[in-house]
Amino acid sequence: MISYEGELDIDNKLHNVLKITGFLNNVFRPQETLQKTRIKLCNTLSLPILLYCSEAWTIKASDARRITAAELKYMRRTAGCTWTDYKTNAQSAKELKITQILDKLLEYKRSWIQHVNRVP
């Protein structure tokens, strides 16, 4: 049962992002492609799909975990980490010098709320 419409939207968008990042992993292998290039590809192709209309989402803790997991699945492979390496997500993000998607999502929400408050 769907508790609210945003949950279905998040599921669909995460599914599409995982398909795109899987395609990127197959075509642009981490051993053959620079980290900088892989990060730019992810930011160009998958990030806009996930963040489109995300300003109206109500993010639950479970949604936040799933979004972070989807992002870091691709980024950890870009960094050359395996799932057996003992690195936190924050360490991987700091190593790659990226801003996490949840931080960008909160920034989008803040700017949207400011825009709505400016409208008379």
Backbone bond lengths (Angstrom), bond angles and torsions (degrees), N, CA, C in turn:
res aa  C-N    CA-C-N  psi(-1)  N-CA   C-N-CA  omega(-1)  CA-C   N-CA-C  phi
1 M - - - 1.446 - - 1.521 109.29 -
2 I 1.296 116.60 138.79 1.460 121.85 -179.05 1.525 108.46 -91.90
3 S 1.319 115.44 123.96 1.460 118.89 -176.97 1.523 111.99 -80.88
4 Y 1.295 117.22 -31.02 1.458 122.07 175.99 1.517 108.40 -156.55
5 E 1.321 116.67 159.17 1.461 121.04 -172.54 1.521 112.96 -64.97
6 G 1.314 117.52 -29.14 1.456 120.67 -178.45 1.512 112.76 -62.97
7 E 1.332 116.22 -30.22 1.461 119.79 -178.68 1.533 111.06 -64.56
8 L 1.309 116.69 -42.98 1.462 120.60 177.75 1.527 110.65 -65.87
9 D 1.321 117.18 -39.01 1.458 121.97 177.81 1.523 110.88 -63.44
10 I 1.320 116.79 -43.52 1.462 120.85 178.95 1.521 109.83 -64.04
11 D 1.340 117.77 -42.46 1.469 120.76 178.15 1.516 111.31 -58.70
12 N 1.320 116.48 -47.86 1.472 120.50 -178.82 1.523 111.43 -63.38
13 K 1.312 116.65 -43.33 1.468 119.56 -178.30 1.518 111.46 -68.76
14 L 1.333 117.53 -40.02 1.467 119.50 177.20 1.529 111.00 -64.42
15 H 1.312 117.02 -38.45 1.465 120.30 177.06 1.530 110.42 -61.37
16 N 1.331 117.26 -44.16 1.468 120.55 179.19 1.522 111.67 -65.88
17 V 1.332 116.82 -40.00 1.473 120.20 179.01 1.517 110.23 -64.48
18 L 1.328 117.31 -42.16 1.465 119.72 179.20 1.529 111.60 -65.37
19 K 1.324 117.56 -34.76 1.465 120.13 175.64 1.530 110.31 -64.40
20 I 1.328 116.45 -44.54 1.467 120.24 -178.34 1.523 110.98 -66.78
21 T 1.333 117.45 -45.06 1.461 119.17 -179.43 1.528 110.83 -67.65
22 G 1.319 118.08 -32.39 1.463 120.35 174.31 1.516 111.01 -64.27
23 F 1.323 116.05 -41.92 1.467 120.61 176.13 1.528 110.26 -62.24
24 L 1.333 116.97 -43.58 1.465 120.42 179.18 1.523 110.96 -62.80
25 N 1.345 116.91 -39.04 1.464 120.17 178.20 1.523 111.60 -64.05
26 N 1.327 117.07 -35.35 1.470 119.72 -179.76 1.523 112.46 -75.90
27 V 1.324 117.30 -37.90 1.458 120.53 -176.19 1.523 111.50 -84.66
28 F 1.320 116.52 -47.69 1.468 121.82 -178.47 1.520 108.43 -107.39
29 R 1.298 115.91 85.78 1.466 120.92 -176.66 1.530 110.57 -68.59
30 P 1.342 116.72 143.34 1.469 119.99 -177.50 1.526 113.70 -59.78
31 Q 1.339 117.08 -31.41 1.461 119.78 -178.80 1.526 111.82 -72.98
32 E 1.316 117.14 -25.19 1.461 121.32 -174.00 1.528 113.68 -104.33
33 T 1.340 117.56 -12.69 1.464 121.73 -174.35 1.521 109.28 -121.41
34 L 1.316 115.88 142.95 1.454 120.79 178.76 1.531 110.94 -66.17
35 Q 1.343 115.76 148.36 1.466 120.59 177.85 1.520 111.40 -58.52
36 K 1.316 115.44 -43.54 1.467 121.04 -178.46 1.525 110.62 -58.61
37 T 1.323 116.79 -41.50 1.461 121.66 179.93 1.516 110.92 -67.15
38 R 1.347 117.10 -42.58 1.466 120.42 179.54 1.530 111.49 -65.11
39 I 1.313 117.60 -37.53 1.469 121.12 178.48 1.526 110.03 -67.01
40 K 1.338 116.78 -42.17 1.465 119.86 178.07 1.521 111.46 -63.94
41 L 1.338 117.08 -39.84 1.463 120.41 177.64 1.530 111.07 -62.37
42 C 1.302 116.42 -42.95 1.461 120.52 179.46 1.528 110.57 -64.79
43 N 1.324 116.49 -44.68 1.469 120.42 179.74 1.526 111.75 -65.68
44 T 1.317 117.27 -30.37 1.458 120.95 -178.27 1.525 112.46 -83.28
45 L 1.326 117.46 -39.60 1.460 120.61 -172.23 1.527 114.56 -97.73
46 S 1.320 118.16 -43.04 1.463 118.45 -173.05 1.525 114.00 -99.03
47 L 1.308 117.66 -32.77 1.471 120.17 -177.66 1.525 113.02 -62.06
48 P 1.333 120.44 -44.93 1.464 119.40 178.32 1.527 113.39 -62.66
49 I 1.321 117.32 -32.83 1.463 120.02 178.44 1.516 110.28 -65.05
50 L 1.314 116.61 -42.19 1.463 120.00 -178.97 1.526 112.07 -72.13
51 L 1.323 117.34 -38.59 1.465 120.02 -173.85 1.521 114.27 -86.32
52 Y 1.334 118.52 -6.92 1.458 120.76 -179.45 1.528 109.58 -64.80
53 C 1.316 117.10 123.23 1.480 124.76 -178.96 1.518 112.97 62.24
54 S 1.308 118.37 23.98 1.466 120.52 -178.96 1.530 112.51 -82.17
55 E 1.317 117.15 -6.70 1.463 120.11 -178.23 1.517 111.67 -64.85
56 A 1.313 117.66 -27.93 1.463 121.30 -175.74 1.530 112.83 -93.84
57 W 1.315 118.28 0.18 1.456 120.50 -178.85 1.510 111.24 -71.68
58 T 1.318 114.95 147.46 1.460 122.01 167.01 1.522 105.16 -102.76
59 I 1.308 116.23 110.29 1.461 120.63 -174.70 1.522 109.49 -87.63
60 K 1.328 115.34 117.69 1.458 121.34 173.94 1.529 108.05 -89.15
61 A 1.315 116.30 167.39 1.464 120.39 179.81 1.534 110.60 -61.86
62 S 1.329 116.82 -39.01 1.470 119.35 179.66 1.527 111.02 -66.81
63 D 1.339 116.92 -37.38 1.465 120.29 176.89 1.521 110.82 -65.19
64 A 1.324 116.28 -41.57 1.468 120.50 179.42 1.526 110.75 -61.80
65 R 1.323 116.81 -41.17 1.472 120.04 178.40 1.523 111.17 -64.16
66 R 1.318 117.12 -41.61 1.463 120.82 -178.90 1.528 111.49 -67.90
67 I 1.327 116.82 -39.65 1.467 120.47 178.42 1.524 110.12 -64.97
68 T 1.332 116.39 -45.34 1.465 120.56 179.03 1.521 111.14 -63.36
69 A 1.328 116.62 -41.14 1.469 120.04 179.74 1.523 111.32 -63.72
70 A 1.333 117.06 -41.22 1.459 120.24 179.45 1.526 110.96 -64.46
71 E 1.328 116.18 -40.82 1.466 119.72 179.20 1.526 110.83 -66.56
72 L 1.321 116.04 -48.57 1.460 119.45 -173.44 1.524 112.55 -74.52
73 K 1.313 118.44 -18.84 1.466 120.07 175.30 1.522 109.57 -60.57
74 Y 1.312 116.39 -44.05 1.461 121.00 178.88 1.533 110.84 -75.07
75 M 1.324 116.66 -43.65 1.462 120.04 -174.28 1.521 112.80 -69.09
76 R 1.335 117.55 -35.02 1.457 119.35 177.97 1.533 110.42 -66.11
77 R 1.314 116.66 -36.40 1.468 119.64 176.72 1.523 109.73 -68.37
78 T 1.323 117.20 -36.76 1.455 120.76 177.10 1.530 110.90 -63.03
79 A 1.346 115.80 -38.67 1.464 120.29 179.87 1.522 112.46 -75.60
80 G 1.328 117.75 -10.49 1.453 120.47 -179.62 1.515 112.81 86.85
81 C 1.325 118.10 17.37 1.461 122.51 179.67 1.519 110.04 -92.00
82 T 1.305 115.80 144.26 1.451 120.18 172.12 1.522 108.24 -102.03
83 W 1.319 116.81 171.42 1.449 118.94 -178.50 1.520 111.99 -71.57
84 T 1.350 117.56 -13.65 1.458 119.95 178.70 1.528 112.42 -87.74
85 D 1.325 117.58 -12.49 1.467 120.06 176.80 1.521 109.27 -70.29
86 Y 1.307 116.19 140.05 1.457 120.40 -178.41 1.523 109.86 -92.55
87 K 1.313 115.14 75.10 1.461 121.52 176.65 1.516 108.16 -124.81
88 T 1.310 116.11 138.10 1.459 119.20 176.60 1.524 109.15 -80.36
89 N 1.311 115.17 165.05 1.456 119.58 178.03 1.519 110.96 -63.51
90 A 1.329 116.58 -36.61 1.463 120.49 179.32 1.530 110.61 -64.46
91 Q 1.332 117.15 -38.85 1.463 120.40 178.07 1.522 111.05 -65.24
92 S 1.322 116.37 -41.07 1.467 119.88 179.17 1.522 110.61 -65.13
93 A 1.326 116.87 -42.20 1.467 120.77 179.55 1.524 110.86 -65.27
94 K 1.329 116.69 -39.92 1.467 120.17 179.51 1.526 110.88 -68.02
95 E 1.316 116.57 -37.81 1.471 121.07 179.17 1.527 110.98 -64.15
96 L 1.342 116.54 -39.41 1.462 120.83 -179.61 1.527 113.03 -86.13
97 K 1.323 116.43 -7.52 1.471 122.77 179.85 1.534 111.11 57.87
98 I 1.342 115.26 53.01 1.461 120.52 178.94 1.526 109.74 -119.07
99 T 1.312 115.18 157.01 1.453 121.74 171.56 1.522 106.71 -94.98
100 Q 1.318 116.79 130.62 1.454 119.86 -176.45 1.525 110.81 -69.45
101 I 1.322 116.05 152.61 1.456 122.54 -174.91 1.526 111.19 -61.89
102 L 1.320 118.04 -37.96 1.467 119.95 -179.72 1.522 111.34 -62.95
103 D 1.329 117.03 -36.21 1.468 119.96 177.04 1.527 110.25 -66.21
104 K 1.328 116.78 -41.21 1.465 120.26 177.47 1.525 110.75 -65.28
105 L 1.326 116.48 -39.28 1.456 121.03 179.61 1.533 110.50 -63.17
106 L 1.330 117.24 -42.91 1.469 120.40 177.77 1.526 111.25 -65.12
107 E 1.323 116.69 -36.84 1.462 120.63 176.84 1.533 110.80 -64.08
108 Y 1.335 117.35 -42.20 1.463 121.40 176.82 1.516 110.77 -61.18
109 K 1.351 116.19 -42.13 1.462 120.42 179.67 1.525 111.39 -62.67
110 R 1.333 115.87 -44.24 1.474 119.82 -179.88 1.526 111.31 -62.22
111 S 1.313 116.70 -43.80 1.467 118.92 -179.31 1.521 110.77 -68.14
112 W 1.329 117.99 -34.25 1.464 121.10 177.72 1.525 110.66 -67.37
113 I 1.330 116.94 -42.22 1.469 120.77 178.50 1.522 110.14 -64.18
114 Q 1.325 117.96 -41.05 1.467 120.71 176.60 1.516 110.93 -62.49
115 H 1.323 117.50 -39.26 1.463 121.32 177.86 1.521 110.64 -63.38
116 V 1.327 117.14 -44.88 1.463 121.13 -179.77 1.526 110.34 -64.24
117 N 1.313 117.90 -37.44 1.472 120.84 179.12 1.524 111.81 -68.59
118 R 1.332 118.09 -28.48 1.473 120.79 179.73 1.534 112.05 -75.32
119 V 1.332 116.33 -27.13 1.469 119.66 -177.04 1.530 109.09 -71.64
120 P 1.346 116.98 128.95 1.473 118.37 -177.40 1.503 113.82 -71.88
